[in-house]
Amino acid sequence: MYNDNNRVFRRNVLAASIVATAAGSPVAFAQDQEQSRTVEEVIVTATKRETSLQDTPVAVTAVSGEMLTELGIQSSIDLVKVAPGLKVSWQGPWPSFKMRGGGVAGLNGPAVPLYTNGLAGGTSWAGWLDVERVEVMRGPQGTLYGANTLGGLVNIIHKKPDTEAFDYGVTVTAGDYNLLKQEGFVNLPLSDKLAVRLTASNTDQDPLIENKGNPEGGLRDENNNYVRAQLFFAPTDTVDMNLSYSKWHNDSMGNANYGYHYVGIPINSDTGRASPFGDVLDPRKGTIAGNEAAGGRTYHNGNPATNPTGYYEVDGDFENTWQNDTETLEFELNWDVGFADLTLRARHSETENLNVWDVDQSDAIDPALWDPRTFADSGWVSGRRWTGVIDGNTGVSEGDQVDVVLNSNSDGAFRWGLGFYWADASDPDKNNGTYVWAYNDANDMSANYVPSWTYWDFYGSKSRAIYANAEYDLTEDLTVSAGVRRQEDSGFGYRNYSADPDWCWCYYAPASYVKPVSGYTDASYYTETAEWSRNEYNDVGHTDYKLAFNYVLNDEINFYGSFSTGYIPGGASGTQILDPNELDAFEFGMKSDLLDSLRLNMALYHSEYTGLSYTVYEQTANTILSRQESGGSLTSQGLEVELLWLPTDALSINAGLVLDDTTLDEYALTESRFFEGPYNEEGGYYPVRVGRSGWFADGDTDRPVAPPTYILDGKEAAFSPGYIVNLDVAYMVDLGDMGTLTPGITLYHQADYKTMNEDFPFSRQDGYTTVDLRATWETPVENLAVKAYVNNATDELYKVSQNVFSNGRIMADYGRQRTAGIRVGYNF
């Protein structure tokens, strides 16, 4: 009833909003213009040509580099504060974007990817400095940007070298948890045609998640550095080119892969078993002695630690590790060929990654530990003592991209663009990764037993596409446009499992701490997959198109509308080839600049996703494995509102509102991680998981039954709050000869939402509000500024991911707790 009532409310509000959008009036915010500032024109490249934000028939949020600095946005997880509708979940090292239903359920890849300088790629943590702007494009961008942009995309655009003048800037930030961050840039003109720009940062911070068992092994610390070097050359007035090299090096402890906090185990008080619909959430992370039916860990730790750690604490003996090296080489060419402008962008990228963490969070060393190789209670094998479980992955990736676009540059009524895209990441020697699960030695962290179901995946892909778009001014006020893209994808994937049918012995080589991929990638540990069982897909084609209009009502207000499609290729998932995900989307919007000091933009959207995949769990000889099936669908519809108001020279207000209704139309999930399934009304029994291996049996007759399957048709999708509100207010105080002081406050509120698509009681996150405070002093010294800040000032606790781990243990990640610091910057 709660969800249904909320849905009715949201749909009524959406209907009313259509009327409000169509009736937008400039008299709604009458004010004294003599005391106000003018909202500046913003140029964006969302359509792969430079256009005014207000004349672009796409829902775009453009955030300047100065605004990123002022609000302290230095990674993807902070961008939600200023981009209405953008949501971030965070599990493992890499956060992921979600928007307009994209990324909330059953997709074969990211639906809201991160782009850098117009090409897919970049990291959530690096490159967010010395930025020209960030463009958040909402809705499918398939005709111009290709696959994987169903919900939209985020494009970071770096500042380029400037041939006009020498320039430099530097900043130092210090904060709690021993934060020390240094950033800087230097722009060096070598001539009126040649310039160099260098940008760099170095960040150190103690873990935000404390390890009670091992102070050296926390999570969410920072130990990374970033460098970017650019060379700009403009040999003529019609040609310029830019060559850019960047490298991000990280050697930290990262974030947990499945959620760092053990929420507890839901227990059915009638049966005493772990049940997803249990009426008691027992706050522990292990079994109760002698009661296996209650779920949780049954080995590795003599003391199951019945009291979980705090919300920002873990308890383990292993020093968690996240190492990453990412290098990119980019080239951009711009050439005015007379009748058109040619732009070529190319990128080569290489990444090595390792992350390993203490998944069982056990710190006890007990001589009576369970022995995973012999199932004896000795705790010793060949003089070694096995104390816990480590989990993670290693991987390498390497790929190339080229995008070429030719845009007409005439002032006539007809404008056109042609494009070609090519990408290659098909070398299995350079695109592969291992899944790591191992039982580690308390005295030698380089030694491990590895079970037979760990694996080494090899994969690769190629893509090529041609695309075209055209727009025509039917009248002085009405413009229509159309776009089409044909893309073909090829790829493969295969998986090699551990060679030993039971367990294999391997060393986690110390060298891997220096070169991540040297651990767990010895071919002798794995059985090579037969050629006939390898999956390949060749030239799987897909055509996307878009139809749109833009109508100029008057000098202040534009209306636009569009219908567009999108897709994500099926590709390989382990040993499977998945069907593509597809999307049909409608959008109707208004963009307005009212009284010069007020910008009000709105967008209504309706998106229909099909071909969604979902997870099915299956029992194997030693554990539970997952596989993917296709056939799900969902619908996402809503309203997005953005407001920028400069009522006086001193006051600025930036706000956003999102009303969203994202519903699973056809969707099902199979569950095998609890010891007990839901009550069977017809049979009158609880299906019970037999032993640790995962098959289910009739609770009354012990006959085998299918694992529980949950039909989620018509249910609310995960990470889809009914509404989101963001508000930023800043006021500048003139201090005379002492400069200016600008205090500011950023509020961000999400309504309640589910953290998982299953309708489990524990999956819901209550609505929450975060408050960020800041005060920036522009000193009398030109370009020197000091900023004090407190993020999440009220220390709000909220989940950013949740997962059901083996044996019914609920694990979650939470957003960052309260942090504070001071930033001193010169011209940066």
Residue pairs with C-beta under 8 A, 6 or more apart in sequence:
3 715
3 716
6 722
7 661
7 663
7 716
7 722
9 722
10 638
10 659
10 660
10 661
10 722
10 723
11 661
13 639
13 659
14 604
14 637
14 638
14 639
14 659
14 661
17 602
17 604
17 639
17 659
18 588
18 604
21 588
21 589
21 590
21 602
21 604
21 639
22 559
22 590
24 557
24 590
24 592
24 600
24 602
26 556
26 557
26 592
26 594
26 595
28 594
29 594
29 595
29 598
29 645
30 595
31 595
31 597
31 647
33 595
33 596
33 597
35 647
35 648
35 649
36 595
36 596
36 597
36 646
36 647
36 648
36 649
37 597
37 646
37 648
37 649
38 596
38 597
38 646
39 593
39 596
39 597
39 598
39 599
39 644
39 646
41 52
41 53
41 54
42 52
42 53
42 54
42 62
42 64
42 133
43 50
43 51
43 52
43 53
44 50
44 51
44 52
44 53
44 56
44 60
44 62
44 133
44 135
45 51
45 118
45 135
45 155
45 157
46 56
46 58
46 60
46 135
46 137
46 141
46 155
47 56
47 58
47 144
47 469
48 118
48 144
48 343
48 405
48 407
48 417
48 419
49 341
49 407
49 417
53 60
53 62
53 591
54 558
54 591
54 592
54 593
54 599
54 601
55 550
55 558
55 591
57 481
57 548
57 549
57 550
57 558
57 560
57 561
57 562
57 589
58 137
58 138
58 139
58 141
58 562
59 137
59 138
59 139
59 587
59 589
59 601
59 603
59 605
59 640
60 135
60 136
60 137
60 138
61 82
61 83
61 84
61 86
61 135
61 136
61 138
61 642
62 133
62 134
62 135
62 136
63 73
63 79
63 82
63 83
63 133
63 134
63 135
63 136
64 132
64 133
65 130
65 131
65 132
65 133
65 159
67 73
67 82
68 74
68 128
68 131
68 134
69 825
69 828
70 730
70 744
70 774
70 776
70 787
71 78
71 81
71 82
71 728
71 744
71 746
71 772
71 774
72 78
72 772
72 774
72 789
72 791
72 823
73 79
73 81
73 82
73 128
74 128
74 129
75 95
75 124
75 125
75 128
76 88
76 95
76 97
76 114
76 124
76 125
76 128
76 154
77 88
77 90
77 95
77 124
77 800
77 815
77 816
79 86
79 88
79 134
79 136
79 154
80 86
80 87
80 88
80 726
80 748
81 726
81 728
81 746
81 748
81 772
82 654
82 656
82 726
82 728
83 136
83 154
83 656
84 640
84 641
84 642
84 656
84 657
84 658
84 724
84 726
85 99
85 100
85 138
85 638
85 640
85 656
85 658
85 660
85 724
86 97
86 98
86 99
86 112
86 136
86 138
86 152
86 154
87 97
87 98
87 99
87 719
87 721
87 724
87 750
88 95
88 96
88 97
88 98
88 800
89 95
89 96
89 98
89 103
89 719
89 800
89 801
90 96
90 255
90 800
90 801
90 813
90 815
91 255
91 256
91 257
91 258
91 259
91 800
91 801
91 803
91 813
92 254
92 255
92 256
92 257
92 258
92 355
93 254
93 255
93 322
93 324
93 353
93 355
94 123
94 124
95 124
95 800
96 103
96 110
96 112
97 103
97 110
97 111
97 112
97 113
97 114
97 151
97 154
98 104
98 111
98 112
98 151
98 719
99 111
99 112
99 138
99 151
99 152
100 138
100 139
100 151
100 152
100 585
100 605
100 607
100 636
100 638
100 660
100 662
101 151
101 607
101 609
101 634
101 635
101 636
101 662
101 717
101 720
102 111
102 112
102 150
102 151
102 152
102 583
102 607
102 609
102 636
103 110
103 111
103 112
103 151
103 719
104 634
104 636
104 662
104 717
104 718
104 719
104 720
104 757
105 612
105 614
105 632
105 634
105 664
105 667
105 717
105 718
105 757
106 581
106 609
106 612
106 613
106 614
106 632
106 634
106 667
107 150
107 568
107 581
107 612
107 613
108 568
108 569
108 570
108 571
108 573
108 578
108 580
108 581
108 613
109 147
109 148
109 568
109 569
109 571
110 148
111 148
111 149
111 150
111 151
111 568
111 581
112 149
112 150
112 151
112 152
112 153
112 154
113 120
113 148
113 149
113 153
113 154
114 120
114 121
114 122
114 123
114 124
114 153
114 154
114 156
115 121
115 122
115 145
115 153
115 154
115 155
115 156
116 122
116 127
116 155
116 156
116 158
116 328
116 330
117 155
117 156
117 157
117 158
117 244
117 330
117 332
117 345
118 155
118 157
118 345
118 403
119 330
119 345
119 347
119 401
119 403
120 145
120 146
120 148
120 401
120 423
121 328
121 347
121 349
121 401
122 156
123 248
123 324
123 326
125 224
125 248
125 250
126 224
126 226
126 246
126 248
126 326
127 156
127 158
127 226
127 228
127 246
127 248
128 156
129 183
129 185
129 199
129 201
129 226
130 158
130 159
130 185
130 197
130 199
130 228
130 828
131 156
131 157
131 158
131 159
132 157
132 158
132 159
132 160
133 157
134 154
134 155
134 156
134 157
135 154
135 155
135 157
136 152
136 153
136 154
136 155
137 149
137 152
137 153
137 154
137 155
138 151
138 152
138 603
138 605
138 640
139 151
139 152
139 562
139 564
139 585
139 587
139 603
139 605
139 607
140 149
140 150
140 151
140 152
140 544
140 546
140 564
140 565
140 566
140 583
140 585
140 607
141 149
141 152
141 153
141 566
142 149
142 150
142 485
142 544
142 546
142 564
142 565
142 566
142 567
143 467
143 469
143 483
143 484
143 485
143 544
143 545
143 546
143 564
144 419
144 467
144 469
144 483
144 485
145 153
146 421
146 463
146 465
146 467
146 485
146 487
147 463
147 487
147 489
147 542
147 566
147 567
147 568
147 569
148 568
149 566
150 566
150 567
150 568
150 581
150 583
150 607
150 609
151 607
158 199
158 228
158 230
158 244
159 185
159 197
160 197
160 230
160 232
160 242
161 187
161 188
161 189
161 195
161 196
161 197
161 230
161 231
161 232
161 242
162 187
162 189
162 195
162 197
162 232
163 189
163 191
163 192
163 193
163 194
163 195
163 232
163 234
164 189
165 187
165 189
166 187
166 188
166 189
167 185
167 186
167 187
167 827
168 184
168 185
168 186
168 187
168 827
169 184
169 185
169 783
169 825
169 826
169 827
169 828
170 182
170 183
170 184
170 825
170 826
170 827
170 828
171 182
171 183
171 184
171 823
171 824
171 825
171 826
171 828
172 180
172 181
172 182
172 183
172 823
172 824
172 825
173 179
173 180
173 181
173 182
173 183
173 821
173 822
173 823
173 824
174 180
174 181
174 821
174 822
175 205
175 819
175 820
175 821
175 822
176 819
176 820
176 821
177 205
177 206
177 207
177 208
177 819
178 204
178 205
178 206
179 203
179 204
179 205
179 222
179 819
179 821
180 203
180 204
180 205
181 201
181 202
181 203
181 204
181 205
182 201
182 202
182 203
183 200
183 201
183 828
184 199
184 200
184 201
184 828
185 197
185 198
185 199
185 200
185 828
186 197
186 198
187 195
187 196
187 197
188 195
188 196
188 197
188 198
189 195
190 196
193 233
193 234
193 235
194 231
194 232
194 233
194 234
195 231
195 232
196 229
196 230
196 231
196 232
197 228
197 229
197 230
197 232
198 227
198 228
198 229
198 230
199 226
199 227
199 228
199 229
199 230
200 225
200 226
200 227
200 228
201 225
201 226
202 224
202 225
202 226
203 222
203 223
203 224
203 225
204 222
204 223
205 221
205 222
205 223
206 218
206 221
207 218
207 219
207 220
207 221
207 253
208 218
208 219
208 220
208 221
208 312
208 816
208 817
208 819
209 218
209 219
209 220
209 260
209 312
209 313
209 314
210 218
210 312
210 313
210 314
211 217
211 218
211 219
211 313
211 314
211 315
211 316
211 320
212 309
212 313
212 314
212 315
212 363
213 314
213 315
213 316
213 317
213 361
213 363
214 316
214 317
214 318
214 319
214 363
216 319
217 253
217 314
217 316
217 317
217 318
217 319
217 320
217 358
218 253
218 314
218 320
219 253
219 254
219 255
219 256
219 260
219 314
219 320
219 357
220 253
220 254
220 255
220 816
221 252
221 253
222 252
223 250
223 251
223 252
224 248
224 249
224 250
224 251
224 252
225 248
225 249
226 246
226 247
226 248
226 249
227 246
227 247
228 244
228 245
228 246
229 244
229 245
229 246
230 242
230 243
230 244
230 245
231 242
231 243
231 244
232 240
232 241
232 242
233 240
233 241
233 242
234 240
234 241
238 335
238 336
238 337
239 333
239 334
239 335
239 336
240 333
240 334
241 331
241 332
241 333
241 334
242 330
242 331
242 332
243 329
243 330
243 331
244 328
244 329
244 330
244 331
244 332
245 327
245 328
245 329
245 330
246 327
246 328
246 330
247 325
247 326
247 327
247 328
248 324
248 325
248 326
249 324
249 325
250 322
250 323
250 324
250 325
251 322
251 323
252 322
253 319
253 320
253 321
253 322
253 357
254 320
254 321
254 322
254 355
254 357
255 322
255 813
256 314
256 320
256 357
256 359
256 811
256 813
257 355
257 357
257 359
257 391
257 392
257 393
258 359
258 391
258 803
258 805
258 811
259 801
259 802
259 803
259 805
259 811
259 812
259 813
260 314
260 811
260 813
261 308
261 309
261 311
261 314
261 811
261 812
261 813
261 814
262 284
262 285
262 308
262 309
262 361
262 809
262 810
262 811
263 281
263 283
263 308
263 762
263 802
263 810
263 811
263 812
264 281
264 282
264 283
264 284
264 285
264 308
264 809
264 810
265 274
265 278
265 281
265 282
265 284
265 285
265 294
265 295
265 296
265 807
265 808
265 809
265 810
266 274
266 275
266 276
266 277
266 278
266 280
266 281
266 282
266 674
266 760
266 761
266 762
266 808
266 810
267 273
267 274
267 275
267 278
267 279
267 280
267 281
267 282
267 294
267 295
268 274
268 275
268 277
268 278
268 279
268 280
268 676
268 686
269 278
269 279
269 280
271 293
271 676
271 686
272 291
272 293
272 294
273 293
273 294
273 295
273 674
273 675
273 676
273 686
273 688
274 293
274 294
274 295
274 296
274 674
274 675
274 676
274 807
274 808
275 674
275 675
275 676
275 677
275 678
275 686
275 808
276 671
276 674
276 678
276 758
276 760
276 804
276 808
277 678
277 760
277 761
281 761
281 762
281 810
282 294
283 307
283 308
284 296
284 304
284 305
284 306
284 307
284 308
285 296
285 297
285 304
285 305
285 308
285 361
285 809
286 296
286 297
286 301
286 304
286 305
286 306
287 294
287 295
287 296
287 297
287 298
287 304
287 807
288 294
288 296
288 304
288 306
289 304
292 298
293 675
294 675
295 674
295 675
295 807
295 808
295 809
296 304
296 807
296 808
296 809
297 304
297 360
297 362
297 807
297 809
298 370
298 692
298 807
299 369
299 370
299 372
300 360
300 362
300 369
300 370
300 386
300 387
300 388
300 389
300 439
301 360
301 362
301 364
301 366
301 369
301 387
301 388
302 364
302 366
302 368
302 369
303 364
303 366
305 315
305 361
305 362
305 364
309 315
309 361
311 797
311 814
311 817
312 814
312 817
314 358
314 361
315 361
315 362
315 363
316 357
316 358
316 360
316 361
316 362
316 363
316 388
317 358
317 362
317 363
317 365
317 387
317 388
317 442
318 356
318 357
318 358
318 388
318 390
318 440
318 445
319 445
320 355
320 356
320 357
320 358
321 354
321 355
321 356
321 357
321 392
321 513
322 354
322 355
323 352
323 353
323 354
323 355
323 513
323 516
324 351
324 352
324 353
324 354
324 516
325 350
325 351
325 352
325 516
326 349
326 350
326 351
327 349
327 350
327 351
328 347
328 348
328 349
328 350
329 347
329 348
329 349
330 345
330 346
330 347
331 344
331 345
331 346
331 347
332 343
332 344
332 345
332 346
333 342
333 343
333 344
334 341
334 342
334 343
335 341
335 342
335 343
336 342
336 409
337 406
339 408
339 409
339 410
340 406
340 407
340 408
340 409
341 406
341 407
341 409
342 404
342 405
342 406
343 404
343 405
343 406
343 407
344 402
344 403
344 404
345 401
345 402
345 403
345 404
346 400
346 401
346 402
346 403
347 400
347 401
348 398
348 399
348 400
349 397
349 398
349 399
349 400
350 396
350 397
350 398
350 430
351 395
351 396
351 397
351 398
352 395
352 396
352 515
352 516
352 517
353 393
353 394
353 395
353 396
353 433
353 516
354 392
354 393
354 394
354 395
354 512
354 516
354 517
354 519
355 392
355 393
356 390
356 391
356 392
356 436
356 508
357 390
357 391
357 392
358 388
358 389
358 390
359 389
359 390
359 391
359 437
360 388
360 389
361 388
362 387
362 388
362 389
364 387
365 385
365 387
365 442
366 379
367 379
367 380
367 385
368 377
368 379
369 377
369 379
369 385
369 386
369 387
370 377
370 379
371 377
371 378
371 379
371 380
371 381
371 386
372 386
372 439
372 449
372 451
372 503
373 381
373 449
373 502
373 503
374 381
379 385
379 386
381 449
384 441
384 443
384 444
384 447
385 441
385 442
385 443
386 439
386 440
386 441
386 442
386 449
387 440
387 441
387 442
388 439
388 440
388 442
389 437
389 438
389 439
389 440
390 436
390 437
390 438
390 440
390 448
391 436
391 437
392 436
393 433
393 434
393 435
393 436
394 433
394 434
394 436
394 512
394 516
394 517
394 519
394 520
394 521
395 432
395 433
395 434
395 517
396 430
396 431
396 432
396 433
396 517
397 425
397 430
397 431
398 425
398 427
398 430
398 431
399 423
399 424
399 425
399 431
400 423
400 424
400 425
401 421
401 422
401 423
402 420
402 421
402 422
402 423
403 419
403 420
403 421
403 422
404 419
404 420
404 421
405 417
405 418
405 419
405 420
406 417
406 418
406 419
407 415
407 416
407 417
408 414
408 415
408 416
408 417
413 472
413 473
414 470
414 471
414 472
414 473
415 470
415 471
415 472
416 468
416 469
416 470
416 471
417 468
417 469
417 470
418 466
418 467
418 468
419 465
419 466
419 467
419 468
420 464
420 465
420 466
420 467
421 463
421 464
421 465
421 466
421 467
421 487
422 463
422 464
422 465
423 461
423 462
423 463
423 464
424 462
425 431
425 460
425 461
425 462
426 460
426 461
426 462
426 490
426 491
426 492
427 460
428 458
428 459
428 460
428 492
431 458
431 459
431 460
432 456
432 457
432 458
432 459
432 521
433 456
433 457
434 454
434 455
434 456
434 457
434 520
434 521
435 454
435 455
435 456
435 457
436 450
436 454
436 520
437 450
437 451
437 453
437 454
438 448
438 449
438 450
438 451
438 454
438 506
438 508
439 448
439 449
439 450
440 447
440 448
440 508
441 447
441 448
445 508
446 507
446 508
446 509
446 510
447 507
447 508
448 506
448 507
448 508
449 503
449 504
449 505
450 498
450 503
450 504
450 505
450 506
450 520
450 525
451 498
451 502
451 503
451 622
451 623
452 497
452 498
452 500
452 501
452 502
452 503
452 504
452 621
452 622
453 497
453 498
453 620
453 622
453 623
453 625
454 497
454 498
454 520
455 495
455 496
455 497
455 498
455 526
455 574
456 495
456 496
456 520
456 521
456 526
457 493
457 494
457 495
457 496
457 574
458 492
458 493
458 494
458 495
458 496
459 491
459 492
459 493
459 494
459 572
460 491
460 492
460 493
461 489
461 490
461 491
461 569
461 571
462 489
462 490
462 491
463 487
463 488
463 489
463 490
463 569
464 487
464 488
465 485
465 486
465 487
465 488
466 485
466 486
467 483
467 484
467 485
467 486
468 483
468 484
468 485
469 481
469 482
469 483
469 484
469 546
470 481
470 482
470 483
471 479
471 480
471 481
471 482
472 479
472 480
472 481
473 479
474 480
476 552
477 551
477 552
477 553
478 549
478 550
478 551
478 552
479 549
479 550
479 551
480 547
480 548
480 549
481 546
481 547
481 548
481 549
481 550
482 545
482 546
482 547
482 548
483 545
483 546
484 543
484 544
484 545
484 546
485 543
485 544
485 545
486 541
486 542
486 543
487 541
487 542
487 543
487 544
488 539
488 540
488 541
488 542
489 537
489 539
489 540
489 541
489 542
489 569
489 571
490 536
490 537
490 538
490 539
490 540
491 536
491 537
491 569
491 571
491 572
492 534
492 535
492 536
492 537
492 572
493 534
493 535
493 571
493 572
493 573
493 574
493 575
493 577
494 529
494 533
494 534
494 535
494 572
494 575
495 529
495 574
495 575
496 526
496 527
496 528
496 529
497 526
497 527
498 504
498 525
498 526
498 527
499 524
499 525
499 526
499 527
502 622
504 525
506 520
506 522
506 525
508 519
508 520
509 518
509 519
511 518
511 519
512 518
512 519
512 520
529 575
533 575
535 572
535 575
535 576
535 577
536 572
536 577
537 570
537 571
537 572
537 577
540 569
540 570
540 580
542 567
542 569
542 580
544 564
544 565
544 566
544 567
545 564
545 565
546 562
546 563
546 564
546 565
547 562
547 563
547 564
548 560
548 561
548 562
548 563
548 564
549 560
549 561
549 562
550 558
550 559
550 560
551 558
551 559
551 560
552 558
553 559
556 592
556 593
556 594
557 590
557 591
557 592
558 590
558 591
558 592
559 588
559 589
559 590
560 587
560 588
560 589
560 590
560 591
561 586
561 587
561 588
561 589
562 585
562 586
562 587
563 584
563 585
563 586
564 584
564 585
564 587
565 582
565 583
565 584
565 585
566 582
566 583
566 585
567 580
567 581
567 582
567 583
568 580
568 581
569 580
570 577
570 578
570 579
570 580
570 630
571 577
571 578
572 578
573 613
573 628
574 627
576 627
576 628
578 613
578 628
578 630
579 611
579 613
579 630
579 631
580 611
581 609
581 610
581 611
581 612
581 613
582 609
582 610
582 611
583 607
583 608
583 609
583 610
584 607
584 608
585 605
585 606
585 607
585 608
586 605
586 606
586 607
587 603
587 604
587 605
587 606
588 603
588 604
589 601
589 602
589 603
589 604
590 600
590 601
590 602
590 603
591 601
592 599
592 600
592 601
593 599
594 600
597 645
597 646
597 647
598 643
598 644
598 645
598 646
599 642
599 643
599 644
599 645
600 641
600 642
600 643
601 641
601 642
601 643
602 639
602 640
602 641
602 642
603 639
603 640
604 637
604 638
604 639
605 636
605 637
605 638
605 639
605 640
606 635
606 636
606 637
607 635
607 636
607 637
608 633
608 634
608 635
609 633
609 634
609 635
609 636
610 633
611 630
611 631
611 632
611 633
612 630
612 631
612 632
612 633
612 634
612 667
613 628
613 629
613 630
613 632
614 628
614 629
614 631
614 632
614 667
614 668
614 669
615 626
615 627
615 628
615 669
615 670
616 626
616 627
616 628
616 629
616 669
616 670
617 624
617 625
617 626
617 670
617 671
617 672
617 673
617 694
617 707
618 624
618 625
618 626
618 627
618 672
618 694
618 707
619 672
619 693
619 694
619 695
619 707
620 693
620 694
621 693
622 693
623 693
623 694
623 806
624 672
624 673
624 693
624 694
624 806
631 666
632 664
632 665
632 666
632 667
632 668
633 664
633 665
633 666
633 667
634 662
634 663
634 664
634 665
634 667
634 717
635 662
635 663
635 665
636 660
636 661
636 662
636 663
636 717
636 720
637 660
637 661
637 662
638 658
638 659
638 660
638 661
638 662
639 657
639 658
639 659
640 656
640 657
640 658
641 655
641 656
641 657
641 658
642 655
642 656
643 653
643 654
643 655
643 656
644 652
644 653
644 654
645 652
645 653
645 654
645 655
646 652
646 653
647 653
649 732
650 731
650 732
650 733
650 734
651 729
651 730
651 731
651 732
652 729
652 730
652 731
653 727
653 728
653 729
654 727
654 728
654 729
655 725
655 726
655 727
655 728
656 724
656 725
656 726
656 727
657 723
657 724
657 725
658 723
658 724
658 725
659 722
659 723
660 720
660 721
660 722
660 723
660 724
661 720
661 722
662 716
662 717
662 720
663 714
663 715
663 716
663 717
664 712
664 713
664 714
664 715
664 716
664 717
664 757
665 713
665 714
666 713
667 711
667 712
667 713
667 715
667 757
668 709
668 710
668 711
668 712
668 713
669 709
669 710
669 712
669 757
669 758
670 707
670 708
670 709
670 710
671 677
671 707
671 708
671 709
671 710
671 758
671 804
672 689
672 694
672 696
672 707
672 708
673 804
673 805
673 806
673 807
673 808
674 689
674 804
674 807
674 808
675 688
675 689
675 807
675 808
676 686
676 687
676 688
676 689
676 699
677 686
677 687
677 688
677 689
677 696
677 707
677 708
678 686
678 708
679 685
679 686
680 686
680 687
683 698
683 700
684 700
685 698
685 699
685 700
685 701
686 699
687 696
687 697
687 698
687 699
687 705
687 707
687 708
688 696
688 697
688 698
688 699
689 695
689 696
689 697
690 696
690 697
692 807
694 707
695 704
695 707
696 704
696 705
696 706
696 707
696 708
697 703
697 704
697 705
698 704
698 705
710 758
710 759
712 757
712 758
712 759
715 757
715 759
716 753
716 754
717 754
717 757
718 753
718 754
718 755
718 756
718 757
718 763
719 753
719 754
719 755
720 753
720 754
721 750
721 751
721 752
721 753
721 767
722 751
722 752
723 750
723 751
724 748
724 749
724 750
724 751
725 747
725 748
725 749
726 746
726 747
726 748
726 749
727 746
727 747
728 744
728 745
728 746
728 747
729 744
729 745
730 742
730 743
730 744
730 745
731 742
731 743
731 744
732 740
732 741
732 742
733 740
733 741
733 742
733 743
734 740
735 741
737 780
738 779
738 780
739 777
739 778
739 779
739 780
740 777
740 778
741 775
741 776
741 777
741 778
742 775
742 776
742 778
743 773
743 774
743 775
743 776
744 773
744 774
744 775
744 776
745 771
745 772
745 773
745 774
746 771
746 772
746 774
747 769
747 770
747 771
748 769
748 770
748 772
749 767
749 768
749 769
749 770
750 767
750 768
750 798
751 767
752 764
752 765
752 766
752 767
753 764
753 765
754 763
754 764
754 765
755 763
755 764
755 765
755 799
755 801
755 802
755 812
756 763
756 802
756 803
756 804
760 804
762 802
762 810
763 802
765 798
765 799
768 796
768 797
768 798
769 794
769 796
770 791
770 792
770 794
770 796
770 798
770 815
771 792
771 793
771 794
771 796
772 789
772 790
772 791
772 792
772 793
773 789
773 790
773 793
774 787
774 788
774 789
774 790
775 787
775 788
775 789
776 785
776 786
776 787
777 785
777 786
777 787
778 784
778 785
779 785
779 786
783 826
783 827
784 824
784 825
784 826
785 824
785 825
785 826
786 822
786 823
786 824
786 825
787 822
787 823
787 824
787 825
788 820
788 821
788 822
788 823
789 820
789 821
789 822
789 823
790 818
790 819
790 820
791 816
791 818
791 819
791 820
792 815
792 816
792 817
792 818
792 819
793 818
794 818
795 817
795 818
796 815
797 814
797 815
797 817
798 814
798 815
799 812
799 813
799 814
799 815
800 813
800 814
800 815
801 812
801 813
802 810
802 811
802 812
802 813
803 810
803 811
803 812
804 810
804 811
805 811
